[in-house]
Amino acid sequence: MLVSPLGAVVTALFHSEEPETLPPIEPVTGQFPAISGAEIAAVTYGPRVAGDFYDSLRVGPERVLFGLLDVAGRRENNEHLLQAAQKLVRGAGQELFSASDINESDAMTALCLRLNRGLMEAAGGVHPCPAFIACYHEKFGTLCYTNAGHTPGLLRDASGITELASTGLPLGLFSHATADAPTVAMEKGAVLLLVSRGVVEGKCKGDKTEDVEFGLERVKGHLRTDRSQTAQALCASILNSVGEFTCEPLVPDDMTCLAFVRNA
């Protein structure tokens, strides 16, 4: 199992059959880089059995790169792809973002293209990998990002909640595919929340036979009212709300939240 040394995996299993007795997720301190005026954290619910992968690293005096990827397949079959993804994110990320005078959008597009081709090479062909990758500039408080077919990022600020929707196809599908890389401002107090597909697809048995998914709208609703004081507490709060919604113990699968909070 690949465990990112810069992003300690936080796991917790809900054992009770009664939703009201579900214990809270107990996060532990992650090893993300220190960020001036901001913080980042990630929490994973249960064992890591599928392809969720997150990482973060400092790529320059004023830039921090981070991302959440969802490599298709079960973990026992795609560990080599997770390792390839980590190597590419760190190696190419450091190379492309370290200079002070770069065009961040161009660098992000180049990073995603290298990651895309590297995953296809490691897989020996097509292998889908939705990904949300971002670079935060400490001095300007800006976030350059690309969303390659991933669940929309949710940006909460004074104006409300904005969806950072897909800007391109998932990685690992077409060797020459590129994704746009827009930039957004992160005002003081703003929060960026990323959740994996497993969070959105958490199910609860409804009154009828079909399952009801937790869904992105419930994630947005929880983010809108949640006032957790830290990025890690926010992630745990979101995952606890999914656990309470399911009405029964969840089938173990990857459910990951990553939060970036600008607090100064």
C-alpha positions as CSV (number, residue, x, y, z in Angstrom):
1,M,0.0,0.0,0.0
2,L,1.3,3.4,-0.9
3,V,1.2,5.9,1.9
4,S,2.2,9.4,1.0
5,P,5.0,10.5,3.4
6,L,3.7,14.1,3.0
7,G,0.1,13.1,3.6
8,A,-0.5,10.8,6.5
9,V,-3.5,8.6,5.9
10,V,-6.3,9.0,8.5
11,T,-8.5,6.0,8.8
12,A,-11.6,5.2,11.0
13,L,-14.2,2.5,10.7
14,F,-17.8,2.8,11.9
15,H,-18.7,-0.5,13.7
16,S,-22.1,0.3,15.2
17,E,-25.3,-0.6,13.4
18,E,-27.1,2.4,14.8
19,P,-26.3,5.7,13.1
20,E,-26.8,7.8,16.2
21,T,-24.0,5.9,18.0
22,L,-21.4,6.2,15.3
23,P,-18.1,7.4,16.9
24,P,-16.5,10.5,15.4
25,I,-13.5,10.2,13.1
26,E,-10.4,10.9,15.1
27,P,-7.9,12.7,12.8
28,V,-4.2,12.6,13.4
29,T,-1.7,15.3,12.5
30,G,-0.8,15.1,8.8
31,Q,2.6,15.9,7.4
32,F,1.7,18.5,4.8
33,P,4.1,21.4,4.3
34,A,3.6,24.5,6.5
35,I,2.0,27.3,4.5
36,S,2.1,30.9,5.4
37,G,-1.4,32.1,6.3
38,A,-3.1,28.8,5.3
39,E,-3.3,25.1,6.1
40,I,-4.1,21.9,4.3
41,A,-5.2,18.5,5.6
42,A,-6.8,15.3,4.3
43,V,-8.8,12.5,6.0
44,T,-9.7,9.1,4.6
45,Y,-12.6,7.1,6.0
46,G,-11.9,3.4,6.5
47,P,-9.2,1.3,4.8
48,R,-7.6,2.5,1.6
49,V,-8.8,-0.2,-0.8
50,A,-9.2,1.6,-4.1
51,G,-7.3,4.3,-5.9
52,D,-7.6,7.5,-3.9
53,F,-4.2,9.2,-3.7
54,Y,-3.3,12.7,-2.3
55,D,-0.1,14.5,-1.9
56,S,1.3,17.9,-1.3
57,L,4.8,19.5,-1.5
58,R,6.5,22.8,-1.5
59,V,7.7,23.6,-5.0
60,G,9.2,27.0,-4.4
61,P,9.7,29.7,-1.8
62,E,6.0,30.9,-2.3
63,R,4.3,28.0,-4.0
64,V,2.7,24.8,-2.6
65,L,1.4,22.1,-5.0
66,F,-1.3,19.6,-3.9
67,G,-3.8,17.3,-5.4
68,L,-6.4,14.5,-5.1
69,L,-6.3,11.7,-7.7
70,D,-8.6,8.7,-8.1
71,V,-6.8,6.0,-10.1
72,A,-9.3,3.4,-11.4
73,G,-9.2,-0.1,-9.9
74,R,-8.5,-1.8,-6.6
75,R,-5.4,-0.9,-4.7
76,E,-3.8,-4.4,-4.9
77,N,-3.9,-4.1,-8.7
78,N,-2.8,-0.5,-9.2
79,E,0.0,0.2,-6.6
80,H,2.5,0.6,-9.4
81,L,0.3,3.3,-10.9
82,L,0.0,5.1,-7.5
83,Q,3.7,5.0,-7.2
84,A,4.2,6.3,-10.7
85,A,1.7,9.1,-10.0
86,Q,3.5,10.2,-6.9
87,K,6.9,10.2,-8.6
88,L,5.5,12.3,-11.5
89,V,3.7,14.8,-9.3
90,R,6.8,15.4,-7.2
91,G,9.5,15.3,-9.9
92,A,7.7,17.2,-12.6
93,G,5.9,19.4,-10.1
94,Q,9.3,20.6,-8.6
95,E,10.7,21.1,-12.0
96,L,7.8,23.0,-13.5
97,F,6.8,25.2,-10.6
98,S,10.2,26.1,-8.9
99,A,11.1,29.2,-10.9
100,S,9.8,32.5,-9.6
101,D,8.8,33.9,-13.0
102,I,6.8,31.0,-14.5
103,N,3.3,31.1,-16.0
104,E,1.4,28.9,-13.5
105,S,-1.3,28.0,-16.0
106,D,1.2,26.8,-18.6
107,A,3.1,24.9,-15.9
108,M,-0.1,23.2,-14.6
109,T,-1.1,22.2,-18.2
110,A,2.4,20.7,-18.7
111,L,2.3,18.8,-15.4
112,C,-1.1,17.2,-16.3
113,L,0.2,16.3,-19.7
114,R,3.2,14.5,-18.2
115,L,1.1,12.9,-15.6
116,N,-1.4,11.7,-18.2
117,R,1.2,10.1,-20.4
118,G,3.2,8.7,-17.5
119,L,0.1,6.9,-16.2
120,M,-0.7,5.5,-19.6
121,E,2.9,4.3,-19.9
122,A,2.9,2.7,-16.5
123,A,-0.5,1.0,-17.2
124,G,0.5,-0.1,-20.7
125,G,-2.6,1.6,-22.2
126,V,-5.7,3.4,-21.2
127,H,-6.3,3.7,-17.4
128,P,-8.7,6.4,-16.2
129,C,-7.6,8.7,-13.4
130,P,-9.8,11.7,-12.5
131,A,-7.6,14.3,-10.8
132,F,-7.8,17.7,-9.1
133,I,-4.4,19.4,-8.9
134,A,-3.7,22.9,-7.6
135,C,-0.9,25.3,-6.9
136,Y,-1.3,27.9,-4.2
137,H,0.8,31.1,-4.3
138,E,1.3,32.4,-0.8
139,K,2.2,36.0,-1.7
140,F,-0.8,36.6,-3.9
141,G,-3.3,34.2,-2.3
142,T,-4.2,32.7,-5.6
143,L,-4.9,29.1,-6.6
144,C,-4.1,27.8,-10.1
145,Y,-5.9,24.5,-10.7
146,T,-7.0,21.9,-13.2
147,N,-9.9,19.5,-12.7
148,A,-9.4,16.5,-15.0
149,G,-12.8,14.8,-14.8
150,H,-12.8,14.9,-11.0
151,T,-15.6,15.6,-8.6
152,P,-16.0,19.4,-8.6
153,G,-13.9,21.3,-6.0
154,L,-16.0,23.4,-3.7
155,L,-14.8,27.0,-2.9
156,R,-16.5,28.7,0.0
157,D,-15.9,32.4,0.5
158,A,-17.9,35.5,1.4
159,S,-19.9,35.2,-1.8
160,G,-21.1,31.7,-1.1
161,I,-20.0,28.3,-2.6
162,T,-18.6,28.0,-6.1
163,E,-18.1,24.7,-7.9
164,L,-14.7,24.4,-9.6
165,A,-16.0,22.0,-12.3
166,S,-14.1,19.8,-14.7
167,T,-11.7,21.6,-17.0
168,G,-10.8,18.5,-19.1
169,L,-11.0,14.8,-19.4
170,P,-9.7,12.4,-16.8
171,L,-6.1,11.6,-17.0
172,G,-5.0,8.3,-18.6
173,L,-7.4,8.2,-21.5
174,F,-5.8,10.1,-24.4
175,S,-2.1,10.7,-24.7
176,H,-2.4,14.2,-26.1
177,A,-5.4,15.4,-24.0
178,T,-4.9,18.6,-22.1
179,A,-7.0,20.4,-19.5
180,D,-7.5,24.1,-18.9
181,A,-5.9,25.6,-15.8
182,P,-7.7,28.7,-14.5
183,T,-6.8,30.7,-11.5
184,V,-9.1,31.8,-8.6
185,A,-8.5,34.1,-5.7
186,M,-8.5,32.7,-2.1
187,E,-9.6,35.5,0.1
188,K,-9.0,35.4,3.9
189,G,-11.3,32.8,5.4
190,A,-11.9,31.0,2.1
191,V,-12.0,27.2,2.0
192,L,-11.4,24.8,-0.8
193,L,-12.9,21.3,-0.3
194,L,-12.1,18.3,-2.4
195,V,-14.0,15.0,-2.0
196,S,-13.5,11.7,-3.8
197,R,-16.2,10.0,-5.7
198,G,-16.7,7.6,-2.8
199,V,-17.9,10.4,-0.6
200,V,-20.5,11.6,-3.2
201,E,-21.7,8.0,-3.8
202,G,-22.1,7.0,-0.2
203,K,-25.6,5.4,-0.1
204,C,-28.5,5.1,2.3
205,K,-31.5,2.8,1.8
206,G,-34.5,5.0,1.2
207,D,-38.2,4.2,1.8
208,K,-38.2,2.3,-1.5
209,T,-35.8,-0.3,-2.9
210,E,-33.4,2.0,-4.6
211,D,-30.4,3.5,-2.7
212,V,-30.1,7.2,-2.2
213,E,-26.7,8.7,-2.7
214,F,-25.2,11.3,-0.3
215,G,-24.5,13.5,-3.4
216,L,-22.6,16.7,-4.0
217,E,-25.5,18.9,-2.9
218,R,-25.4,17.4,0.6
219,V,-21.6,18.0,0.7
220,K,-22.2,21.6,-0.3
221,G,-25.0,22.0,2.3
222,H,-22.7,20.7,5.0
223,L,-19.8,22.9,3.9
224,R,-22.1,25.9,3.9
225,T,-23.0,25.5,7.6
226,D,-19.9,23.9,9.0
227,R,-17.7,26.2,11.1
228,S,-14.8,23.9,11.9
229,Q,-11.7,25.8,12.9
230,T,-9.2,23.7,11.1
231,A,-8.8,22.0,7.7
232,Q,-8.5,18.6,9.4
233,A,-11.6,19.1,11.5
234,L,-13.6,20.1,8.4
235,C,-12.6,16.9,6.6
236,A,-13.6,14.8,9.5
237,S,-16.9,16.6,9.9
238,I,-17.8,15.9,6.3
239,L,-17.0,12.2,6.5
240,N,-18.9,11.9,9.8
241,S,-21.9,13.4,8.0
242,V,-21.6,10.7,5.3
243,G,-21.4,8.0,8.0
244,E,-24.5,9.3,9.7
245,F,-26.4,9.4,6.4
246,T,-25.8,5.8,5.4
247,C,-28.2,4.2,8.0
248,E,-25.9,1.2,8.2
249,P,-22.2,0.5,8.2
250,L,-20.6,1.6,4.9
251,V,-19.0,-1.0,2.6
252,P,-15.3,-0.3,2.9
253,D,-14.2,1.9,-0.1
254,D,-12.1,4.9,-0.6
255,M,-13.8,8.0,0.9
256,T,-11.4,11.0,1.1
257,C,-11.7,14.7,1.9
258,L,-9.0,17.2,1.3
259,A,-9.4,20.8,2.6
260,F,-7.4,23.9,2.0
261,V,-8.1,26.8,4.3
262,R,-6.7,30.3,4.0
263,N,-6.8,31.8,7.5
264,A,-4.7,34.9,7.1
